[in-house]
Amino acid sequence: MRLRCAVLDDFQDVATTLADWSPVQDRVEVVSLTGHVASEGELVSAVADFDIIVTLRERVPFPASLLDRLPRLKLLIASGMRNSVIDYAAAERNGVTVCGTKSTSTPPVELTWALLLGLARSVVTENNMLRGGGPWQSTVGADLHGRRLGLLGLGKIGSRVAQVGLAFGMEVTAWSQHLTKDHADEVGVQLAASKEELLQTSDFVSLHLVLGDRTRGILGAPELALLKPTAYLINTSRAGLVDQDALLAALHEGRIAGAGVDVFDVEPLPADHPMRTAPRLLATPHLGYVSQSNYRTYYGHAVEDIEAYLADTPIRRLG
């Protein structure tokens, strides 16, 4: 009897076309769920008769309350090698093996610059005007060359964002709680004296921090008030890094020039969520990791994880 595998949040319906599932197709039936299942009760109903679940990033939490209600589940595969919304102790207690996949940081770096450039040159506004018969030129773009890019976080992604900024001729500064001058020098950027200095002096601010107890809400109303009225804020990391109400207030009141956001406090965004209609906002539906190369890796490695599990030699175990 074939095992059943559910692929969650396969919005584009590409899980079975961007990877070769033939190595397991005689033993595993793969079913893509192309819509998001929001509530725990609905999720239990949707996947109760599946032995394997493939979940993308951290969109769907797997707490003990959920895992305890999925007695048939034996293998849970999460894209990436880090996932903070899986209760690993509960998984072990329920006999569920948890595995991950590799991923690349290139797509979020590229999306960061897509948002930043889109804001700086009012790409969406000008495109809508051109296609809708509006005025020929209605905005004046913000320059990048010679302007200051402030990075909150200089890890793998932040460092690559910095390199692009330097290539544009920007002055790049960075700050995080444990960032050293040696590492900043190694990347070729300035170490800001403080978070406050970085916010006060930057023309563009981009967040590249891991969300945790120390970083949650690291940009609240007091910090956003430090930004120049001509500054732009970019967040492709985690919504929890920024006080969402404070950001909405800053956008509505015109206290910053604009924001580029790829992450939200609720995903997918409800139809009536205020982020959908906020002014001065360029927003994308969490596309940071969504690229052909990443998806080929995610789903290709999911197949490998399943093969290894069936051979009783699990790989890339998490937890």
N, C-alpha and C positions, 0 to 999 in steps of 0.2 A: 504494500500500500504506500503511495507517494505521500511525502510530507507536504504540508501547505505553508507557503511563505507569503506574508503580506508586506508590501512596500508602502510605507506611509508617506503622505504628502507628495506624491508623484504628480505635482500640478501640471507639468508639461507632458505627462504620459511618455516618458523617455527611458524609464529604468530598464526596460527589456530590449531597447534598441541601441543604447550606448554602451552595452556590455554584452559579452558572449555568455549566455546562460546554458549553453549546450552541455558543458561538463556535468551539470546536475539535473538537466531537464527530465531524465528518465526516473529520477528519484524525488524530485521536488516540483510541485505546482506553484508557479509564481503569479500572484494577483496584485496588481497596482491599485491603490486607493488614490484617486486623483483629486479628491476633495479633502479638506481638513476636518478632522473629527475633534470637536472642542472639548466636550465634557467627558469625564472619566466613564460615566455610565454608558454613553454612546460608544466609546472606544471599546469597552468590554464587549458590547453586543457585536461590534464590527469585526473584532479579531479573536473572539473566544475560541474559534475552531481552527486557529493557526498554530503551527509548531514553531515557526520562525518569524521574526519581525525585523524588518530593516527600517530604521528611523533616521531622518536627516537632522544632523546637528542637535540642538537642544530645544527644538520646537515642541516636542511632546514629552512631558515629564513621565518618568516611570517610578513613582513612589511605591512604598510597600503596599498601600491600599489598592493600587492597580495590579501589581504583580501577584498579590494574594488571590486575585480574582481571575487569573489566567493560568489554571492548572495544566493546560496542554502546552503552554509555551516552554520551549527548551533552549532556544538560541535567540539572543537579542543582539543585533548588529547596529552600531551607531557610527555614522560617518565621522571621521576624525579620530584622534587618539586621546581626546579629553572630553568628558561629558559630566557636567555637574548636576544634571537632573535625573540621574539614575540612582536608585537606592541599591547599591551593590550588595550590601548585607542581606537585604530582602531577596535579591536575585539569587544569591547563594543559598539562602534558606529554602527557596522554592525550586532549587535545582536548575536554575537558568544560567547558562554560560553567556557571558557578555564579551563581545569582541568589537574591535574598531577597524578603521581603515586609515590609510595614509591620505594626506591632502596637501595642497600647495597654497602658499600665501600670496601667490601672484594675483589671482582674481580680485581679492579685496583691495590690494594696492591699486590696481587699475580702476576699480570702481570709485575709490577715493578721489582719484584725479578726474574721473568723469564728472562727479558731482561738483568738485571744486571749479573745474573749468566751465561747467554748465552754468554755475552761479556767476562766476566772474564775467562771463560774456553774455549773460541773459539768453542762453541758447533756446530755452523753451519759449520764452516770451517772443523772441524774434521769429522763431519758426511758426508759432501760432499766428502772428501778425502777417507773415508772408503768405501762409497757406489760406488765411481767412480774408485776404483782400484788405488788410489793414495798412497803416502807414509804412513807407519804405524807410526803415531805421527809426527806432523809437527809444533806444537806450544807448548809453555810452559805457563801454566795458571797463572793468577794473583791470589794471595791469598786474602781472605777476613779477616780471623782471624788476629787481631792485626792491621788492616788497618783502615783508617778513612773514615767514611761515613758522608758526609755533606748534610743536608736536608734544602732546601729552602722552608719553610713552615712546620708547626708542628700542623696542624689541625687533623681532624678525620683520613684522609688517611696517612698523614705524621707521625703521632704518631704510627700507626700500622706498617708502614715501619720501623720505629725506633726500635720497639720491636723485629722485625725479625733480624735487624742488630745486636742488642745486643745479641741475641741468637747465632749468628754466632761468637761472640767474637770480634765484631768490636767496635772501639771507635766512638761514634755517637755524632755529633754536629749539631746544628740547628740555623737558623736565619730567621727572617722575620721582617718587619717594626714594628710590634706591639707585637712580641713575648717577654714574660717576663721570668725572671729567675725562678720565682715560677712555671710557667707551664713547663719549660724545666726540672726543678728538679722533678716535678710530673711524667713526662714521663721517667725520668732517663737518660737524655742526657745533654750534655754541651751546654750552650748558647754561640754561637760564638760572639766575640766582634763586628764583622761587617760582611757584605756580602763579602767584599774583603778578610778578614782573612779566612773565610770559604772556599772560592774558592782557595786561595793560598795553603791551608794546607790539603785539602781533596784528597783522592785517588779515591773516587766515589762521584759524586754529583747528587742528585735526586730532581726534582722540584715537589712541591705539593702546589701550590698557586692558588688562584682564579684569573682568568684573569680580570683585570680592568684597569682604567686609571693609577693607581700607579704601577701596575705590568707589564703592556705591555712593552715588550722589556727589561725586567729587566736584561737579559743577552744579552748584545751586544758585539761588537768586543772587547772593552776594558776589559770587564769582562771575556770573553772567553780566552783572552790573559793571564789572571792570573792563569789559570789552569795549573797543572803540565803536561808535555808531556806524562806522564804515567797515567794520570787521565782519568776516564770515566764519561760521562754525560748521565743521564737518564731523559727522559721527557715523562710522561704518563698523563700530566695535560692538557695543551693547547699550541699549536704551537706558539701563539702570545707572550708567555713569553720569547721566544728566537728569536733573529735576525737570520732568516733562512739563509740569504746570508753569514753572519759571521760564522755560524755553518758549512755551506758547505765549506767555505774557510779553516776553521780549520781542517776539515776532509781531504780535498784534500792535504793540506800542511803538514799533519802529526803532527800538533801542539798539538793534544790530542790523546790518545790511541784509543779512539772510542766513539761512542754514541749509545744509545738505544732509539728509538723514536717510539711512537705510535700515535702521533698527527701531523697534517700537515696544512699548510696554505690554501691548497685547498684539499677538500675531496669529493669523491674519487680522488686519485692522477691521473692526466693525464698521459698517457703512456710515454710521453717524459719529465716528471718532473725530474729535476736533483737529487732529493732525491732517485729516483729508482736505480740510478747507482753510488751513492756516495761511496767512499771507507770507510772502518772502521765503517760502519753503520749497525746495526742490527735493522730492521724496521718491524713493524706490522701494519696492516690496521685498526687502531683505535679499538682495541679489548679490551680496558681497562674495559669496562662495559659489554662485550659480554660473558655471561656465562649462563648456564641453569637456575640457581637460579634467576638471575636478569631478564632474559627474562620471566620466569614464573610469576615473580612479575609484570613486566611492562604490559604484556598482560592480566594477570589475573585482575589487577587493572583497566585496560582499560575497561574490561567487566563490572566491578563494576561501573565505572564512567558512562558508557552508561546506565546501569540499573537505576542508580540514576537520571540521566538526564531525562530518559523516565518517571520516576515517579515524575518529576518536583521538585526533591530535590537534586540538584547537590552537589557532594562531592569533596573534595581536589581541590577546586577552586584556580586558580593562577591569579595573577595580582591585 
